[in-house]
Amino acid sequence: MSTNTTTVEKKYNKWIIILSIVIPLAVAALFGVNLRKLGFEVEPLTFLPPIYASINGLTAIVLLAALWAIKNKKVKLHEALMKIAILCSVLFLIMYIGYHMTSDSTKFGGEGAVRYVYYFILITHIILSIVVIPFVLTTYVRALAQRFDKHRKIARFTFPIWLYVAITGVIVYLMISPYYV
């Protein structure tokens, strides 16, 4: 391992820690802020849920394409697809926050067993969406640092978690969409 590689990883490790803490805290804090209830005259961004659910679906497709690319030794394509997947996740997050800051939360109206299924999927989706942040960032930094042995090791955990979060984001949307006002 070269000194340069160690420096790259150390430089980004601080950011990984900071972002892994700040992003979930900011989302939780902003989730509780409704600009309309605070007196701001903003239109509710009620058109966003199907868009950000579609972005979750696109993220899942891009992740699968990136896996295919690396398994077929198409490294540049894999790299580009992973950057697109990260961009999709950032876009999702911005839209998700925008929706919740301008609109009232929608309550799930299903009853019986489907209610338990919905909440199981929702809770695991939320928990893993927090857990995956440092995994994604660490996996990406290890690729940037050209530590591909370590990149592959952590990617084995990052990929299925991120894919689960992307797919369950779509499922949660499909399950709650009949209850949007």
N, C-alpha and C positions, 0 to 999 in steps of 0.2 A: 504494500500500500504506500503510495507516494504521500509526501507531506501536503501537497496541493489537495489531494483527495480528502485527507483528514480535515484540512481547513474548510473545504467546501461543506462537508457534512456538519462540522461544528458550527459554522456560520448559519446554516439552515435549521439545525436542531433547535436553536433558540426560538426561531420563528414557528417551528412546528408546535412547540410547547405553548407559545403565546396564542397562536391561532386555534389550537385545540381547546383552549380554555375560553378565549374571547368569543369565538363564533357561537357555541351553544348558549353562553350567558347573554350575548347580544340578542340572539333569536328569542330566548325566553323573556328577556326584558321588553323587546319590541312587540312580541306577541301579545303582551298585556296592555299595549298602548293603542287606543283607538282614536285616531285624529279627529274624527267626527264628534265623538263624545267629549273631546277636549275643546270643542268650539271651532275647529278649523273647517272651512267650507271646502271639502274635497269630495269628489264623486267616489262612491264605493267601487272598487276595482273588481266587481263581481264576475267579469269576463275572464279573469286570470286562472281559476282552478282547472278548466280543461286544457289550458295552454301549459301550465306547469306540470300537469299530469302527463301530457304528451311529451314534454321534455324529459320526464322520468322514463317514459317508455323509450324515447330516443337514446337516453343514456344507457339503458340495458342493451339495446341493439348495438350501440357503439362499443360497449364493453365486450360483447360477444365477438364482434368483428375484430377488435384488437387482440383478443385471445387467438382467434383464427390466424391473424396476421403473424403473430410471434411464433405460433406453432409451425407456420409455413416459412419461417425465417425472413419475413418481410419486415425488417426492423424499423425502417423509416416510416412505413405505413402504420405500424404499431405505435410508434412515438406520436405521430400526428393524431391518430385515433384517441390515444390517451389524453392528449391535450384537449381534444374536442369533448371528451367525457368530463374532464375537469371543468371546462367552460360551461357545459350543460348544467353541471351541479351548481355552479355559481349563479347562473341565470335562474335556475329553479329557486334557489335560496332568496334571491332578490325579489322575485315575483311572489313567492310565498309570504315573505315579510310584508310586501306592499299590499297584498290582499288582506292579511290579518290586521294591518294598521288602518285600513279604511272600511272594513266590513265586519259585521257581527259574525261570530263563529256559528257554524251550522252544527246542530245536534243530530246525532245518528238516531233515526226513528225506527230501526228494525227491532223486532222482538223475538224472544225465544233463543234458540241455539245460534242463529245468525248474529245476534248481538254479541255473544261470547266470542265467536269467530272474528267478528269485526274488531273488537277491543284487543284480542290477542294479536292480530295482525298489526293494528295501530301501535300498540305498546312496543312490540318487538321492532317495528319500523322506526319509531322514535328513538329507542335506546340504541339500536345499531347505527342510526344516522349520526349519532354523537360519537359512538365508538369508532366509526370508520374514518373520521376526520384525521386523526394522527396516523392511521394506517395508510391512507391515500397519500398524505404529505410525505411520510417517511419513504414509501415505495417510490414516489416520484423523485425525491432527493437522492436516493440511492442510485437511480438511473442517471440523474444529472452528474453525480460524482463518479459515474462509470464503475460502480461497485455492483456489477451484474449478478455476482454470486449471492450477495445479500439482498439485492433487488428481487431476485427470483424467490428466495426463501420467504420474504414477507408478502410478496404478491400472491402466494398460495393461500394466504389468509385474507388479504385485502380484497381480491377479486370476488370470492363468493359473498362476502359481507356487503360489498358495494352493489353487486348484482341483486342481492336480496332486497336491499333498501330501494333500489330503482324499481324493481318489479312490484314490491308491496306498496310503493307510493301510488302506482297506477291502480292497484287493487283497492286501496283505501278510497281513492277518488271514485272509482266505479261503484263502490258500496255506499258511499255517502251522497253521491250526486243526485239521487232522487229526492233528497231532503233539502237541497239548496232552494232558497226562496227567490 
